Amino acid sequence: MGMTKQELMKFIDDAADLEERAIQIYSKHLNTALFWSGFPELTRKQLSISLNMLIKESGRHSAKLNALKEKIGKGGKDVY
């Protein structure tokens, strides 16, 4: 079962929007959880570094989704 170019581009937009909103919400909640966790400072810093890495990876993923959408938009193919 295929989809049109417009359907695929909408699907990519929805995925990018969902990821962006989720990262914002989860990072806020995880930072709060770290603050109240009672973990030693070093452990909190290490976990915070890991969380920031995930946030950066999400940004790269979003850029890849946007590049894919642009490539599809410029292409002549209409069924995927």
N, C-alpha and C positions, 0 to 999 in steps of 0.2 A: 504494500500500500504506500503510495507516494503522497507528496504534498507540493503545493505550488511554492514559487519563490516568496510570495507575500506571506504565506502561512509559515514558512521556515524562518523568515526574517522576524515575524511576530514572535515565534517560539524562542528565538535567540534573544530578542528584547526582553521577553518575560523572564527568561533564565537569568539574564544579567541583572535585571531589577530585583529579582528575588534574592540573588546572592548578595547584592549590595545592601539590601535591607537587613538580611539575616546577619551579615558580618557586623553591621552597626549595633544591632540589638545584642547579639551574643558577646561581642567584645565588651560592651558596657556591663553586662551582667557578670561576665567572667572577671573583669577588673574589680568589680564590687565584691565578688566572692573571694578573690585573692586578698583584698583589703581586710575582710573579716575572718579569714581562714585560720589565723593563729599560726600559720607557717612561719618559720624563721625568715628573716629578711633576705638571706641569700636564696632560699627556695622561692620566695615570692618574685625576686628579680629574675631568676632563671625561667620561671613560668611566664612572667611578663614578656621576656625576650622571645619565648616560643610563640606566645600569642601574637606578638607584633610580626613575627615571621609569617604566620598564617594570614594576617591581614594584608601583608605585602604580596603574598602569593595570590590572594583573592584579587588584588588589584591587577596583577599580571594576567590572571585568568579573564578578568573583565576586558582587558585590552585585547586579548586573543579573540574573545567573542565578538568584539566590535570590528576587529580586522576581518574575521570570517563573514560577518554581516556585510561589510563593505565589498568584499570579494564576490559574494553572492549577488549583491545589488548590481555590480558592474557586469556580471556574467550574462550571457545570452540564454542560458538554460532556465526553463521555468518549471520543471518537474524534478523533484528530488526523492 
